[in-house]
Amino acid sequence: MNSDQALPIAQGALSLRGVTKGYRLYQKKWGRAAEWLGLGNHHHMHWVLNGIDLDLAPGEALGVVGENGAGKSTLLKLITGVSRPTAGHINVGGKISALLELGIGFNADFTGRQNAAHALRLSGVADEQLSGLLVDVESFSDLGEYFDYPVRTYSSGMQCRLGFAAATAVRPDILIVDEALAVGDVFFQQRCYDRISAFREQGSTLLFVSHSAQAVFALCDRAVLLSEGRVVIDGAPRAVIDLYNAQVVAKSAAHGVTIQSLPSDDAASAAGSGHTEGDLPATVGSYSAGSARLDGVAVLQAGEPAAAVLADRPITVRARVVFLEAVADPHVGVQVRNVRGEVLYQAQTHGLGHKLGDAAAHEVLEVDFTFIAPLMPGDYTLTVGVAAGGKPGGAVERSLFRHQDIASFSLIRPPDDDFWDGIVNLRPQVAVRRMAESENGG
């Protein structure tokens, strides 16, 4: 795993230089045997990873996203030493704990306690530490009496609980998680996130692979997008997730889609100068299929443009769309995100029950979305999209345009607002009843 040419690095740090992984593919079943016998070359190389350069500082949390086949799992196998790179060097500072497939390697006839003890010994835990750590595993997994039952009697969720508890009983220098938190109930997932967050606070480095944007936002302060074995973008999670989503749309689109993929710093600079490339905005992950463009977006309150708006008062987002060609059954959508890029709300006219009617070439539509934002005071961004073809259930057939973070607004708490904290104001109705002790069954 650690190259003999690599220099020592800090505890919890990770460094990859030119990491490449290829596999020999043989067209004929006898091709490998023919090569062993010296009968020429009968294979071609399939490159899963190609020239990956990556650095993680101690305590950093990196999310890795990408479509299936992008090379994510292969990258983790190389870092953990399960596989070796074809070329390049990997340097790991300290102890790694990897959660690749929770429960894999358990002996079905052993109890949960026996399997946990075996896993801890394999990770280097001394016998004198074992009993105390098993208490932690038993408590965290919350398996009750099943902790002393054979694993073959466990459900997949119970195996997940045991696997995570055993793998994280000792804080690692580097924690690697590959979609392992996608199973288990919501309470278990919350405990997992809490433990990972506690590890980070204590200095552990996190490498997290997930298809869940919300999980990446919650756990990571940086992300990379892998595509065809290469790093496409390395930056803030919101830019990486936006570009990933745009690539998914482009792959499924019947017509060509142009994606804005400037790195974050370049995009911010271009946005500040008002520069766009063709009809594309200068925000990473925006895209256009060429059928429509956005002519402007305004945030209004009390009928006037506003950069800062009062909570608990109606806000209007006005989107002006120009159709470059005739589009049947078009729809306009809006998305509200917080400063981390998490989606707080999104909807489009079809899903809201509004039919706009067919649009002619060069026609302009102005659509207003008026709402009261029951959100915590802070800064929010608006993303606007255009789609065509409403489907049953509120979905749309194809996306024509998406302009990421086209506008923003600051939400201010009104002077007469109730005090509350969190993300969304639920506006509870409070009812109080007084009872004598005897009425309460005391």
HELIX and SHEET records of a PDB file:
HELIX    1   1 GLY A   31  TRP A   36  1                                   6    
HELIX    2   2 LYS A   72  THR A   80  1                                   9    
HELIX    3   3 GLY A  112  LEU A  122  1                                  11    
HELIX    4   4 ASP A  127  SER A  141  1                                  15    
HELIX    5   5 GLY A  144  ASP A  148  5                                   5    
HELIX    6   6 VAL A  151  THR A  153  5                                   3    
HELIX    7   7 SER A  156  ALA A  167  1                                  12    
HELIX    8   8 ALA A  180  ALA A  182  5                                   3    
HELIX    9   9 VAL A  186  GLU A  201  1                                  16    
HELIX   10  10 ALA A  213  LEU A  219  1                                   7    
HELIX   11  11 PRO A  237  SER A  252  1                                  16    
HELIX   12  12 SER A  264  SER A  273  1                                  10    
HELIX   13  13 PRO A  392  GLY A  394  5                                   3    
SHEET    1   A 3 HIS A  43  LEU A  56  0                                        
SHEET    2   A 3 LEU A  14  TYR A  26 -1                                        
SHEET    3   A 3 ALA A  87  VAL A  92 -1                                        
SHEET    1   B 6 ILE A  96  LEU A  99  0                                        
SHEET    2   B 6 ILE A 174  ASP A 178  1                                        
SHEET    3   B 6 THR A 205  VAL A 209  1                                        
SHEET    4   B 6 ALA A  61  VAL A  65  1                                        
SHEET    5   B 6 ARG A 222  SER A 227  1                                        
SHEET    6   B 6 ARG A 230  GLY A 235 -1                                        
SHEET    1   C 4 THR A 258  ILE A 259  0                                        
SHEET    2   C 4 TYR A 287  SER A 288 -1                                        
SHEET    3   C 4 VAL A 396  ILE A 412 -1                                        
SHEET    4   C 4 ALA A 308  LEU A 310  1                                        
SHEET    1   D 6 THR A 258  ILE A 259  0                                        
SHEET    2   D 6 TYR A 287  SER A 288 -1                                        
SHEET    3   D 6 VAL A 396  ILE A 412 -1                                        
SHEET    4   D 6 GLY A 378  GLY A 390 -1                                        
SHEET    5   D 6 PRO A 330  ARG A 337 -1                                        
SHEET    6   D 6 VAL A 343  GLN A 348 -1                                        
SHEET    1   E 4 GLU A 304  PRO A 305  0                                        
SHEET    2   E 4 ALA A 292  GLN A 301 -1                                        
SHEET    3   E 4 PRO A 314  PHE A 323 -1                                        
SHEET    4   E 4 VAL A 364  ILE A 372 -1                                        
END                                                                             
